[in-house]
Amino acid sequence: MDRWTQDELNNTDNLLFAVSILNERRNKLNPYSPLATKLAAAAREIEEIRGAKLRFLSAISRQETGGEEKR
């Protein structure tokens, strides 16, 4: 398991942290094993959720600063 500094833990959002932990576990397995496949799928799904969250927050930020007209 990789070691995390207190600064890294404080500056890493929970979704990115979860992806990192899943990938750490997956990297120690046979890449074709069912568990490795499941871990990779879960990490991809969390990354998609994180991307959607970031896009949503970016859109809200643009609306609040007047960067995009409200519809």
C-alpha positions, 0 to 999 in steps of 0.5 A: 500500500502506498503511504499518504502524507497528511498534506496529500490526504487533506488535498485529495477529494474523496472520489479521487482517493477512492479511485487511488485505493481501488487502483492500488489494490488492482495493481497487485492482482493478475489483471485478468482476474475477476476481482481486478476486472471489478476493481477497474470497472468500479474505479472507472465509474467513480472517475466518471462520477467525479468528472460529472461532479466537476463539470456541474461545479464548473457550470455553477461557478460560471453562472455565479460569476456571470460567465454564462447566461442563465436559461 
